[in-house]
Amino acid sequence: MGEEAPIEGPARALGRPLRVVCDTNVAVSALAFRAGRLAWLREAWAAGTVVPLVSGETLAELVRVLGYPKLRLEAEETKSLIAVCMEHAETIGRVRGAGRIPACRDPDDRAFLRLAYAAKADALVTGDTDLLELAARSRIPIVTPDGLKQRPAVKPRQAL
């Protein structure tokens, strides 16, 4: 597996929120499992310390996956989860002119890379091995959710 690149640059220097692309599995875990291991990410969105970036393509993928029968979500629940995401998200309209992105084995991962490059994201957050292996060759840091969580700006508040 590739080594995670540090998240640095203008976001860190200016103290602005981290603008990140979350792959579908990360987004679903943050949205659908409120008490799950990525609940902190949804809280970071709500607190404004992390801004999820979406495109038409990545949003369509999220809607499709939230509809999987194994998640057992009713249509209204799915709409509500999408609304939560979009309330905090920044939509990137043009991702086709993203320039050269690293070649990846899984063509489905290209949508997330294109979005990250087009938006000049602070990071692409994933647990996907294929994407993580690209970290050393990517201009955009590719990190795990745990790697993102360790960044000072997004560390969740400790319970009292």
N, C-alpha and C positions, 0 to 999 in steps of 0.2 A: 504494500500500500504506500502511496506517496506521502510525503511529509507535508503537514499543513503550513501554509505561508502565514506570516503574521499579518494582522489587519492593521494597517497604518495609513498615513496620508491625511488628506484634508479633513475627513470626518473626525479623526482623533485630535488633530491640531485645533479645530474650531469647536470641539465639544458638541457637534451636531449628532443627531441620531444616526445609527448605522443603517444604511440602505442595503438590504440583503435580498437575494433570490433564494427562496426555500424550495427545494424540490418537492414533488407531490407527497411523498411519504412523510417528510418533515411537516409540511403544512397540515396534512390530515391528522397526524399525531397531535399537533398543537391545538387544532380546532375540535376534533371529535372526542378527545379523551381529556376532559377538563381536569381530572386528577392524575393524569398520566405523567410520564417522565419528561414530557416537553410542555407541560402546563406553564412553566416559567416563560416560555417563548411567547405564548399568547399574552401573558401578563406584560412582557416587555413591549409588545405591540401596543397594548392599551396604555402603557406608561409613556409611550413615545420615545423610548430609548432604541428601539429597533423598528424600522419601517420595511414591511414586506413589499417587494416589487413584483408586479404581475404584468403579463401580456395577455392578449386574447387567447393565444395558444396555450399558455400555462394555466390560465383560468379555466378553459374548456377541459383540460386534463383533470384539474381539481374537481370540477363538477362531475365529470365522468366517474372518478374514483369514489367520491362521496356517495354515489349511487350504487356501489357494489352491495349486493345482498348481505355479504358477511358483516358489513358495518351496521346493518339493521336500522338504518335511519329512515324516518318518514320523510316525505317530500318537504314538509314544512320545516323539519329539523335541518335538512340540507340547505334550504333557502336561508335559514337563520345563520348557519355556519358560514355560508358564502357572504352574507351581509356583515358578519363580524370581521371577516378577513378584509372585505372591501372598505369597511369603515376606516381601517388603519393603513390600507395599501396605497401605493403610488402606482398608477397604471402607466405603462410605457407603450406608447402607440406604435412606434416604428422600430422594429427589431431586425428587419431584413438587412439593413446596411451596417451590421455589427462589425464588419471587418473579419479578419482571420481569427478563427477560434481553433483551439487544439482539436485534432482529430480524436474521436472517441469511438469505442467499440459499439456501443448501443446508440443507434440513431435517435431513439426517443429522448436521450439525454441532451441532444443538440439544442432543443428549445430552451432549456435552462441556461446553457452556455451562451446562446445568442442573446437572450434577455440580459444576462449578467454583463456581457460585453457592450451591448447597445446602451444600457443604462449606466455604464461605468459604476457598477455596484461595488460596495465595499467588500462583499463576500458572496459566495454561493455556498449555501448551507445544505449539506447532504449526508446521508449515511451510505450512499451508493458507492460501492467499491470502484466501479468503472470511473466515476467522476473523481473520487478521491485520488486515484492513481494519476490524474492529470494535474494535480496541484503544483508539481515542480515545473510544469511547462506552461502554466496559465498566468496571464498578467493579472487576473482577478484571483484573490485568495479563495481557495476551495477548502472549506472546513467542515468538521462534524458539528452537530448541535452542541456537544460538550465543549468543543473547541471555541465556539462562539460564546458559550456561557461563561467561559473563563475570562473574557474581555472585561476590563473594569467597568465600562459603561453599561454592560448588560447583566452584571451579576445580580441575581435576585436578592431581594431583601430577606434577611434571616428572620424567622419567626421568633417572637419574643417569648 
